[in-house]
Amino acid sequence: MTDHPSVHNTQDGTPPVTDRCYDMDPATLSRVTVPAYDYADRFALVAADAEAIGTPEGWARAALRDAAGSKGQIIWRGLLGLRLARESAPGQIAGWEIADHGAGWVTLAARSWLITGNLVVEVDAGGVSLSTFVHYERRIGAIVWKWAAPGHRRFAPELLTAARRILLAHS
């Protein structure tokens, strides 16, 4: 992992997504509900219209429910064993519990016997970010996440650009 930003160019002309692994803003860290984390990353989409087109919950729904869809559910439930709520349950987004929220952000939480995870979605005038925090519950959780993390780092930026397209189509 690197501590410096890198840019993920988009194919359709949407703004680029940057990631800054392990370079977390103190405000973001204050929103994490896992007691300790073993892995963290952050992806940000620069978009001046981010606040206008969606709330943090709206961005999370567009990214996790609509863009990730059933493929995300297979990875979260199948590979990672996360115990997610059913989609119709209150207080959740794509099965992830809404653990906390405030003006401009929402923290989602899920747990399995392998890992505990938090997703923090933050929206402000400059754009939207998705931060992931993973705590290994068992040693095998680290092994499974090491295998899953490259795919996560590949697809997380795509979720933000897809969420923007989805929100723009509905606005």
C-alpha positions, 0 to 999 in steps of 0.5 A: 500500500502507498501513502500517496494519492493515485488516480483512477481514470474513468472511461466515460469522462466523469471526474477521476477517482483518487485513493489515499490508503492509510491517509485518513482525515481525523474527522473520518477516523472519528466516524469509525465504529470498529474498535480497531482496524487492520486495513483502511483505504479511502476513495474520493470522487471530485464532483462539485455537484455531489451535495446537490445530487445526493445525501450520504445515504443516497450515495451509499444506496446508489453505490452499494445497492444499485451499482454493486448489486447482486455481485456485491452481495455475493462477495460480502455474504459469500466470500467475506461471510458478512451477516447483512440484513435483508434489503427491506429491513429498516436502518440498513443500506444494501444490508449494511447496518447504518451504525451512525450518521451526521450532516454530510456522512454515514457509517455502515457496519457489518460483521462476520466470524472473519472480519468486522467492517465499516464503510464511511460515505462522506459528501461535501461541496468538493465531492464524495468519498468512500472509506473502508475499515476492516478489523480481522476477527481471526487470523484467517480473516487477514488471509481472506481479506488479503485475497479480496483486497485487490478486487476491492481496490479495483471496484470501489472507485468504479462504485463511486463513478457508477453512483454518480451516473445513477444519481444524475439519472434520477435527479 
